[in-house]
Amino acid sequence: MSKLTNMHPAGSPESRLSDPKQPAPADVAQEPLLRVAAIGGGTGLSTLLRGLKRHTQSPLHAATSSDFPSEPPAVISDLAAIVTVSDDGGSSGRLRRDMNMLPPGDLRNCMVALSEDEHLLSRLFQYRFDSGEGLEGHSFGNLFLAGLTAVTGDFALAVKTSSQILATRGHLYPATNSNVTLAALMDDGSTVLGETKITASKRRIVRLMLEPERVAALPEAIEAILGADLITLGPGSLYTSLITNLLVEGIAESLVAAHGLRVFICNLMTQSNESLHLTASQHIERIYEHSGGAIFDYALVNVAPVPDAARQRYAAEGAEQIVADIEQIERLGVRCVTGDFLHAEEVLRHDYERVADVLLELGLQHR
């Protein structure tokens, strides 16, 4: 992992990182292992989990350098992912309507990301049928979770059982076991129901809500947050992947009360229908408006420029690179860690290895 350098106090103009690809310090293996809780949804959370998995003890072996010579020594003793369950589109939405179950898609993606071997079984879980009456458009993993939910009568238990089959290096918890629908108050005073319609709307979101308004968090999710040494929120769609978790009773309250280090991982680009023109600090402000309190100690913000070709592609969709307004972030009482966290391909993603290295160095230093 990288060594953090020149970490300035809140209010300083900038925080810097050394080269995130530097070799891990020799004494990392002797450090007490960290308990980590990652909160979010969508592709952002599953991408982050791929990075954290490499530092997590294997459920099959003692994760030492001799067992896995291509991996760093284990730094994480327990990894928990707390995942949003508000999706109502695609295969997940169809299963939700047809079987009255929670949407499995985000949890399935996280399950595959944490699996011990992302090959045959994982590819099977991600396989999407392209033909067949009633099957077309469904992924095998979604159907598998639907079947297990029907057999066990409990969605969270179905997720746990599926995770055991895939030998995941971590625990997966739906934010709630209740069937919830997202509702958004828009800037024209209208209310839009359902995640799909909210993301398709051209209006600006003023306030996000759940229907029913009061739903309890899964107890294991609360325990994971309160017991963690390091807690992350993001990356992911500001409202429909991140804030939606904070509306579940107990999640935001646990983040406010948590003793672990709380880190916001800022997105790389805005979304035209959720965060158009919002700076990094404004993302945090929108989250605080829904969390009821300050829930971040640090913010991880990319400052590497997006390549011109990618910038133009995203601009055609109404998206732009998020401005890293460092001084404003630190005025919120959040220390800012900047660096090159960009993995530039056809679709821009965070470089999950760099992000994981920095997160774990922060967690070890904090404790």
C-alpha positions as CSV (number, residue, x, y, z in Angstrom):
1,M,0.0,0.0,0.0
2,S,1.0,3.6,-0.4
3,K,2.3,5.9,2.3
4,L,0.2,9.0,2.8
5,T,2.3,12.1,2.8
6,N,1.7,15.8,3.6
7,M,-1.8,15.3,5.1
8,H,-2.8,18.8,5.9
9,P,-5.4,19.8,8.6
10,A,-8.8,20.9,7.6
11,G,-8.8,24.2,5.8
12,S,-5.5,23.7,4.1
13,P,-5.4,24.3,0.3
14,E,-4.6,20.8,-0.7
15,S,-3.7,17.3,0.5
16,R,-1.4,15.1,-1.5
17,L,-0.6,11.4,-2.0
18,S,2.6,9.7,-2.8
19,D,2.8,7.4,-5.8
20,P,-0.1,4.9,-5.0
21,K,1.8,2.1,-6.7
22,Q,4.7,2.1,-4.2
23,P,5.3,-1.3,-2.5
24,A,3.6,-2.0,0.8
25,P,5.5,-1.1,3.9
26,A,7.3,-4.1,5.4
27,D,5.5,-3.8,8.7
28,V,1.9,-3.8,7.3
29,A,1.6,-7.6,7.9
30,Q,2.2,-7.0,11.6
31,E,-0.5,-4.4,11.9
32,P,-3.8,-5.5,13.5
33,L,-6.3,-6.3,10.8
34,L,-9.0,-3.9,9.9
35,R,-12.8,-4.4,9.9
36,V,-14.2,-2.6,6.9
37,A,-17.8,-1.7,5.9
38,A,-18.5,-0.4,2.4
39,I,-21.9,1.2,1.6
40,G,-23.4,2.0,-1.8
41,G,-24.8,0.3,-4.9
42,G,-24.5,0.0,-8.6
43,T,-21.2,-0.5,-10.4
44,G,-19.4,1.9,-8.1
45,L,-19.6,-0.4,-5.1
46,S,-18.8,-3.6,-6.9
47,T,-15.7,-1.9,-8.4
48,L,-14.5,-0.8,-5.0
49,L,-15.0,-4.3,-3.6
50,R,-12.7,-5.8,-6.2
51,G,-9.9,-3.6,-4.8
52,L,-10.7,-4.3,-1.2
53,K,-11.0,-8.1,-1.8
54,R,-7.3,-8.4,-2.6
55,H,-6.5,-7.3,0.9
56,T,-9.1,-9.5,2.7
57,Q,-8.5,-12.8,4.4
58,S,-9.7,-15.7,2.2
59,P,-12.6,-17.8,3.6
60,L,-10.8,-20.9,2.2
61,H,-7.3,-20.3,3.3
62,A,-5.2,-18.3,5.7
63,A,-4.4,-15.4,3.4
64,T,-0.7,-15.2,3.5
65,S,1.8,-14.2,0.8
66,S,2.7,-17.9,0.5
67,D,-0.9,-18.9,-0.2
68,F,-1.5,-16.1,-2.7
69,P,2.0,-14.9,-4.0
70,S,0.3,-12.5,-6.4
71,E,-1.6,-10.7,-3.7
72,P,-0.6,-8.4,-0.9
73,P,-0.7,-9.6,2.7
74,A,-4.2,-9.5,4.2
75,V,-5.0,-6.2,5.9
76,I,-8.8,-6.7,6.3
77,S,-10.1,-9.3,8.7
78,D,-13.8,-8.6,8.0
79,L,-15.3,-6.9,4.9
80,A,-19.0,-6.1,4.8
81,A,-20.9,-4.5,1.9
82,I,-24.2,-2.8,2.6
83,V,-26.1,-2.5,-0.6
84,T,-29.1,-0.5,-1.8
85,V,-32.2,-2.4,-2.7
86,S,-34.3,0.2,-4.6
87,D,-33.8,-0.8,-8.2
88,D,-37.0,-1.3,-10.2
89,G,-35.6,-1.7,-13.7
90,G,-34.4,-4.5,-15.9
91,S,-34.3,-8.1,-14.7
92,S,-34.3,-7.0,-11.0
93,G,-37.4,-4.9,-11.6
94,R,-39.2,-7.8,-13.3
95,L,-38.4,-10.2,-10.5
96,R,-39.5,-7.6,-7.9
97,R,-42.9,-7.2,-9.6
98,D,-43.5,-10.8,-10.5
99,M,-42.2,-12.4,-7.3
100,N,-42.7,-9.6,-4.7
101,M,-39.0,-9.8,-3.7
102,L,-36.2,-7.3,-3.3
103,P,-34.2,-6.5,-6.4
104,P,-31.1,-8.8,-6.6
105,G,-29.0,-7.1,-9.3
106,D,-26.7,-4.8,-7.2
107,L,-26.2,-7.6,-4.6
108,R,-25.4,-10.1,-7.4
109,N,-22.8,-7.8,-8.9
110,C,-21.2,-7.3,-5.5
111,M,-21.3,-11.0,-4.8
112,V,-19.4,-11.7,-8.0
113,A,-16.9,-8.9,-7.2
114,L,-16.1,-10.5,-3.9
115,S,-16.0,-14.1,-5.1
116,E,-12.9,-16.2,-4.5
117,D,-12.6,-17.1,-8.2
118,E,-14.2,-14.7,-10.7
119,H,-14.3,-17.3,-13.4
120,L,-16.8,-20.1,-14.1
121,L,-19.2,-19.7,-11.2
122,S,-19.0,-16.0,-11.3
123,R,-19.5,-15.9,-15.1
124,L,-22.5,-18.2,-14.6
125,F,-24.0,-15.8,-12.1
126,Q,-23.5,-12.9,-14.5
127,Y,-24.8,-14.8,-17.5
128,R,-27.8,-13.0,-19.1
129,F,-30.3,-15.0,-21.2
130,D,-30.7,-13.6,-24.7
131,S,-33.6,-15.8,-25.7
132,G,-36.4,-17.9,-24.2
133,E,-39.9,-16.9,-23.2
134,G,-39.8,-15.4,-19.7
135,L,-36.0,-15.9,-19.5
136,E,-34.8,-13.3,-22.0
137,G,-33.1,-10.4,-20.2
138,H,-32.8,-12.2,-16.9
139,S,-29.4,-13.0,-15.4
140,F,-28.8,-16.5,-14.0
141,G,-27.6,-15.0,-10.6
142,N,-30.9,-13.0,-10.3
143,L,-32.9,-16.1,-11.0
144,F,-30.8,-18.1,-8.5
145,L,-31.4,-15.5,-5.8
146,A,-35.1,-15.5,-6.6
147,G,-35.3,-19.3,-6.3
148,L,-33.4,-19.3,-3.0
149,T,-35.6,-16.5,-1.6
150,A,-38.7,-18.5,-2.5
151,V,-37.2,-21.6,-0.8
152,T,-35.9,-19.9,2.4
153,G,-38.6,-17.2,2.6
154,D,-35.9,-14.6,3.4
155,F,-34.0,-12.5,0.9
156,A,-31.1,-11.8,3.2
157,L,-30.7,-15.5,3.9
158,A,-30.7,-16.2,0.2
159,V,-27.9,-13.6,-0.3
160,K,-25.9,-15.2,2.5
161,T,-26.3,-18.7,1.1
162,S,-25.3,-17.5,-2.4
163,S,-22.3,-15.8,-1.0
164,Q,-21.2,-19.1,0.6
165,I,-21.5,-20.9,-2.7
166,L,-19.3,-18.3,-4.4
167,A,-16.9,-18.3,-1.4
168,T,-17.0,-14.5,-1.2
169,R,-14.3,-12.7,0.7
170,G,-16.8,-10.7,2.7
171,H,-20.4,-10.4,3.9
172,L,-23.2,-8.9,1.8
173,Y,-26.2,-7.2,3.5
174,P,-29.1,-5.5,1.8
175,A,-29.6,-2.2,3.5
176,T,-33.1,-3.3,4.5
177,N,-35.2,-6.4,4.1
178,S,-38.3,-4.3,3.4
179,N,-39.7,-3.7,-0.1
180,V,-39.2,0.0,-0.7
181,T,-39.9,2.4,-3.5
182,L,-37.9,5.6,-4.1
183,A,-39.7,8.9,-4.4
184,A,-38.1,12.2,-5.4
185,L,-39.4,15.8,-4.9
186,M,-38.2,17.7,-8.0
187,D,-37.4,21.4,-8.4
188,D,-40.8,22.1,-10.1
189,G,-42.7,20.7,-7.1
190,S,-43.6,17.4,-8.7
191,T,-43.0,14.0,-7.1
192,V,-41.6,11.2,-9.2
193,L,-42.0,7.6,-8.0
194,G,-39.5,4.7,-8.8
195,E,-35.8,4.7,-9.4
196,T,-36.1,4.2,-13.2
197,K,-38.4,7.2,-13.6
198,I,-36.3,9.3,-11.2
199,T,-33.1,8.7,-13.2
200,A,-35.0,9.3,-16.5
201,S,-36.4,12.7,-15.3
202,K,-34.9,15.9,-16.6
203,R,-35.8,17.8,-13.4
204,R,-33.4,18.5,-10.6
205,I,-33.8,16.3,-7.4
206,V,-34.5,18.4,-4.3
207,R,-35.3,15.7,-1.8
208,L,-35.2,11.9,-1.9
209,M,-37.7,9.8,0.1
210,L,-38.7,6.2,0.7
211,E,-42.1,4.7,0.5
212,P,-42.9,3.5,3.0
213,E,-41.1,6.3,4.8
214,R,-39.9,4.2,7.8
215,V,-38.2,0.9,7.1
216,A,-35.7,-0.7,9.4
217,A,-32.1,-1.5,8.5
218,L,-30.9,-5.1,8.5
219,P,-29.4,-5.6,12.1
220,E,-26.3,-7.1,10.6
221,A,-25.7,-4.0,8.5
222,I,-25.9,-1.8,11.6
223,E,-23.5,-4.1,13.5
224,A,-21.1,-3.9,10.6
225,I,-21.0,-0.1,10.6
226,L,-20.7,0.3,14.3
227,G,-18.0,-2.4,14.5
228,A,-15.9,-1.2,11.6
229,D,-12.5,0.5,11.7
230,L,-13.1,1.9,8.2
231,I,-16.4,2.9,6.6
232,T,-16.8,4.0,3.0
233,L,-19.7,5.5,1.1
234,G,-19.4,5.7,-2.7
235,P,-18.6,5.8,-5.5
236,G,-22.1,5.6,-7.1
237,S,-25.0,7.6,-8.3
238,L,-25.5,10.4,-5.7
239,Y,-29.2,9.8,-5.0
240,T,-30.1,6.4,-6.2
241,S,-27.0,4.4,-5.1
242,L,-25.8,6.5,-2.1
243,I,-28.4,8.6,-0.4
244,T,-31.0,5.9,-0.7
245,N,-29.1,3.9,1.9
246,L,-29.1,6.8,4.3
247,L,-32.9,6.9,4.3
248,V,-33.2,3.5,5.8
249,E,-33.7,3.8,9.6
250,G,-30.5,3.2,11.5
251,I,-28.0,3.6,8.7
252,A,-27.3,7.4,8.9
253,E,-27.6,7.3,12.7
254,S,-25.0,4.5,12.8
255,L,-22.7,6.6,10.6
256,V,-23.0,9.6,12.9
257,A,-22.2,7.5,15.9
258,A,-19.5,5.3,14.4
259,H,-16.0,5.2,15.9
260,G,-14.4,4.0,12.6
261,L,-12.9,6.3,10.0
262,R,-15.6,7.5,7.6
263,V,-14.6,8.1,4.0
264,F,-16.5,9.5,1.1
265,I,-15.3,8.3,-2.3
266,C,-16.3,11.0,-4.8
267,N,-17.5,10.1,-8.3
268,L,-15.4,10.9,-11.3
269,M,-18.1,12.5,-13.4
270,T,-21.5,14.1,-12.8
271,Q,-24.7,12.5,-13.9
272,S,-27.1,14.7,-15.9
273,N,-30.2,13.5,-14.1
274,E,-28.7,13.3,-10.5
275,S,-25.8,15.6,-10.0
276,L,-25.4,18.0,-13.0
277,H,-22.9,20.8,-12.3
278,L,-22.4,19.7,-8.7
279,T,-18.9,20.0,-7.3
280,A,-17.3,17.5,-5.0
281,S,-18.2,19.6,-1.9
282,Q,-21.8,19.9,-3.1
283,H,-22.1,16.1,-3.3
284,I,-21.2,16.0,0.4
285,E,-23.7,18.8,1.1
286,R,-26.5,16.9,-0.6
287,I,-25.6,13.8,1.4
288,Y,-25.6,15.8,4.7
289,E,-29.0,17.2,3.9
290,H,-30.3,13.6,3.9
291,S,-28.2,12.1,6.7
292,G,-29.1,14.6,9.4
293,G,-25.5,15.1,10.5
294,A,-21.9,15.1,9.5
295,I,-20.8,11.6,8.5
296,F,-17.4,12.0,6.8
297,D,-13.9,12.4,8.2
298,Y,-12.2,12.2,4.8
299,A,-13.1,12.6,1.1
300,L,-11.2,10.8,-1.6
301,V,-11.3,13.0,-4.8
302,N,-9.8,12.4,-8.2
303,V,-7.8,15.3,-9.7
304,A,-6.4,13.5,-12.7
305,P,-7.8,15.1,-15.9
306,V,-10.2,13.0,-18.0
307,P,-8.9,12.3,-21.5
308,D,-10.4,14.5,-24.2
309,A,-12.1,11.7,-26.1
310,A,-13.8,10.5,-22.9
311,R,-14.7,14.0,-21.9
312,Q,-16.5,14.6,-25.2
313,R,-18.4,11.3,-25.0
314,Y,-19.6,12.1,-21.6
315,A,-20.5,15.7,-22.5
316,A,-22.8,14.3,-25.2
317,E,-24.7,12.6,-22.4
318,G,-24.8,15.8,-20.3
319,A,-22.0,14.7,-17.9
320,E,-18.8,16.5,-16.9
321,Q,-15.8,15.9,-14.7
322,I,-16.5,16.7,-11.0
323,V,-14.7,19.8,-9.8
324,A,-12.4,19.1,-6.9
325,D,-13.1,22.2,-4.8
326,I,-10.7,21.2,-2.0
327,E,-11.0,24.2,0.2
328,Q,-14.8,24.1,0.3
329,I,-14.6,20.4,1.2
330,E,-12.4,21.1,4.1
331,R,-14.6,24.0,5.2
332,L,-17.2,21.3,5.8
333,G,-14.8,19.7,8.3
334,V,-13.8,16.9,5.9
335,R,-10.1,16.3,5.1
336,C,-9.5,15.9,1.4
337,V,-7.2,13.3,-0.1
338,T,-6.5,14.0,-3.8
339,G,-4.8,11.8,-6.3
340,D,-5.0,10.1,-9.7
341,F,-7.7,7.5,-9.1
342,L,-8.8,7.4,-12.7
343,H,-8.9,4.2,-14.8
344,A,-9.7,5.5,-18.3
345,E,-11.3,3.1,-20.7
346,E,-14.5,3.3,-22.8
347,V,-16.4,3.7,-19.5
348,L,-14.5,5.7,-16.9
349,R,-14.0,3.8,-13.6
350,H,-12.0,4.3,-10.4
351,D,-8.7,2.5,-10.3
352,Y,-9.8,0.1,-7.6
353,E,-6.3,-0.9,-6.6
354,R,-5.1,2.6,-6.0
355,V,-8.3,3.5,-4.1
356,A,-8.1,0.4,-1.9
357,D,-4.4,1.2,-1.1
358,V,-5.2,4.7,0.0
359,L,-8.3,3.7,2.0
360,L,-6.4,1.0,3.9
361,E,-3.5,3.3,4.6
362,L,-5.9,5.8,6.1
363,G,-7.6,3.1,8.1
364,L,-4.3,1.8,9.6
365,Q,-3.1,5.3,10.4
366,H,-6.4,6.2,12.0
367,R,-6.3,3.3,14.3
